[in-house]
Amino acid sequence: MVVSNATPLIALDAVALDTETTGLDPTDARLVEVGAIRVKRGRISSQDSFHRLVAPGIPIPASATAIHHIDDTRVAGAPAFAEVWTALKDFIGDSIVIGHSVGFDLAVLQGECRRASLPFDSPRTLDTRLLSEVAEPALASHSIESLAAWLKIQLTDRHSASGDALTAARIFIALLPKLRECGIRTVGEATLACRGLTKLRDEQSRAGWVDALDSPARGDARRTLAQIDTYPYRHRIRDVMSTPAQFVAGHTSVAKALQLLMQRQISSVYVRPNDEDGQPPSTSGIGIVTERDVLRAVAMHGRDALEMPVAKLMSTPLAAVPADDFIYRAIGRMSRLGIRHLGVTDENGNIIGALSARNLLRLRAGEAVSLGDEIDHASDIPELAEAWAKLPHVAASLLVEGVGAREVAAVISGEVGAATRQAAVLAERRMIDEGHGRAPCAYSLAVLGSAGRGESLLAMDQDNALLFAEGAEAGSEAWFAKLGSHVADILHEIGVPYCKGGVMANNPDWRGSLTTWGDRINRWIRVSKPEHLMSVDIFFDMRPVHGESRLGIEIWRHAFDAAHGDVGFAKLLADAAGGVEPAIGLFGRFRSRQGRLDLKKGGLFGLVSATRALAVCHHVVERSTHARLLGLKALGIGGAHDLEALAEAQETFLRLLLAQQLEDIERGVPPSNTIEVKNLSSRDSSRLRAALQAVRQLDDLKRDLLFSN
């Protein structure tokens, strides 16, 4: 795993390290013992450890022996440092090194390398001493003993290198949830927080310790993923799939199926589980027979194979991908499963086409295409976090390669939905493990807001909702309340923070039966006041990502139908969102605070909210802001020039925000919706002014168009 500042702490492949020496002055202390143990995805790999005694070349002082119980007799015959160093470097590899006051250990290793005329390349490190002070500065002591007592972890073989390395690993894992409470989830954020402990770091420096925070980052996201083929990220599966889908009954002979393949010039057909005519509604029970299946059958059975029913050759279950997914997700799925054909489904799960490796021959992509499939099949929370950590790398590469910000945002949004879906899968397993059983009825988990619109960037939080087929009277509410809490917790752990406004499925206001949701929608539209609609608007961005999609789609369309033509409700939505915060002051200067301009408040939020209100009022049943603007234009609502200017403004806002967020992540700064205006080029400054001027007309636009016919 390539480690970058964006890597979640919970997903780290790290090595916990400790040393025992002849003294406490690192300038002349000699190594007598080194121990290390691997930490993978928040778990200690007890079988993957390293331990060596080292011949120090000098007598071991009695004062040192009294602490670690290693004397000259124990190290007699032990290897010299040079031999141990080679093995230790191989064990560490490119992993981050974790240790308690690890700057001392690094200083000792550096000194030994100097004496042995060996190069010393300091690994990237995380110091549990510093991290503990970040997590809880009020502790009376941050010693290993004090932290073990505070975190309720076991001390093992204190003052032995292997024992203290194991304790450091346990401390690190126990600190992770406490660091998350402080808003620290990634390597970069942890490093930046530790840099703020200047007094403690100065003390360590005066003692001759190596500054662990000066260790170089081993991974550069832009360098690692810069030259990927961007076609799979620009185009959807529906752009390259074969359609319509071709079906045959299970009793159809191989000869007839082969004739269909040749006539249609296709490489596979779907097999219905029975002899009924018509296209089946979903992939359930459907098989697939490919050209290769036919060739293998002929090779094994000769001419007799042509008379066999296709049901004997078909492969099940059918692997499928949604038509609206980007192509890179299909490439990743084929690669993981080792197959050359996928079914293609619509948003209701109906089969509408086929995708083969032949469709994708012109596409080449690097390891980044595995991102989506790794998210979809993560088996636990650390594995999901590790896959999720690739998202900024991919976004950076796409931006460098010239992909539009709107398309990059769509990729990010797709993976937000995928992570939410996989969080639900893991939550369902947890529900079973806890004895709550499986879902009591059909349900749909949906993302809302920017993820639903396909406009997420990297400064995100959770926006999701649960819809289920039965009401609380059937006992569903209690089960789904627990599921919603698990989903929210899992997403929070991997790096998608809780929604500050509470728009999550763990909130009873954002889950319920279809009847409950129908009543809510009617209440919103008929009797709501502006203060009641602060979060309601993002419901119209809903996109189902897990479970029975039809439930979410049904209620989403119902909301649009119910609000169609209701100018009063649309006005309430627009008013609840508020106006645009002026971002340009006197003499055309940007109105920044501490050098940063909030592009969400100054433009993006108002643009999105106004477009949504207009779409709701005029029944433009679309999710994305761009599609809504195109829909309004197609209806002749609003001036084409004004709507095009708003679309261009959105692209400008998204691009500038995304570039700033990637830069902030690389520095360990949590991404936000602000940009540093001093770093803007003259070209970007000019485009930003034009974008901000375009959204200054939003109030007039809303007033005029909400009353248009």
Salt bridges, closest charged atoms under 4 A:
ASP13 OD1 - ARG38 NH1 3.65
GLU33 OE2 - HIS51 NE2 2.62
ASP48 OD2 - ARG38 NE 2.86
GLU112 OE1 - ARG30 NE 3.50
GLU112 OE1 - ARG115 NE 3.64
GLU133 OE1 - ARG129 NH1 2.86
GLU133 OE1 - HIS142 ND1 3.75
GLU145 OE2 - ARG158 NE 2.64
ASP164 OD2 - ARG158 NH1 2.88
ASP211 OD2 - ARG201 NH2 2.64
ASP220 OD2 - ARG223 NH1 3.25
ASP275 OD1 - HIS251 NE2 3.56
ASP277 OD1 - ARG272 NH2 3.73
GLU291 OE1 - ARG358 NH2 3.07
ASP293 OD1 - ARG296 NH2 2.65
ASP324 OD1 - ARG238 NE 2.97
ASP325 OD2 - ARG329 NH1 3.72
GLU347 OE2 - ARG557 NH2 3.97
GLU347 OE1 - ARG623 NH1 3.85
ASP373 OD1 - ARG333 NE 2.61
ASP373 OD2 - ARG336 NE 2.36
ASP373 OD1 - HIS377 ND1 3.60
GLU374 OE2 - LYS390 NZ 3.01
ASP376 OD2 - ARG329 NH1 2.85
ASP376 OD2 - ARG333 NH2 2.64
ASP376 OD1 - ARG421 NH2 3.17
ASP380 OD2 - ARG43 NH1 3.05
GLU383 OE1 - ARG41 NH1 3.75
GLU386 OE1 - ARG41 NE 2.42
GLU415 OE2 - ARG329 NE 2.90
GLU428 OE2 - HIS546 NE2 3.04
GLU434 OE1 - HIS436 NE2 3.33
GLU434 OE1 - HIS486 NE2 3.00
GLU455 OE1 - ARG453 NE 2.70
GLU477 OE2 - ARG511 NH2 2.76
GLU493 OE1 - ARG180 NH2 3.72
ASP537 OD2 - ARG612 NH1 3.03
ASP541 OD2 - ARG453 NH1 2.91
ASP541 OD2 - ARG612 NH2 2.85
ASP541 OD1 - ARG628 NH2 2.95
GLU548 OE1 - ARG550 NE 3.57
ASP561 OD1 - HIS619 NE2 2.79
ASP566 OD2 - ARG526 NH1 3.19
GLU644 OE2 - LYS633 NZ 2.68
GLU651 OE1 - ARG406 NH1 3.86
GLU663 OE2 - ARG667 NH1 3.66
ASP664 OD1 - ARG596 NH2 2.90
ASP664 OD1 - ARG667 NH2 2.90
GLU676 OE2 - ARG596 NH2 3.43
GLU676 OE2 - ARG667 NH2 3.38
ASP684 OD1 - ARG655 NH1 3.20
ASP699 OD1 - LYS702 NZ 3.64
ASP700 OD1 - ARG703 NH2 2.65
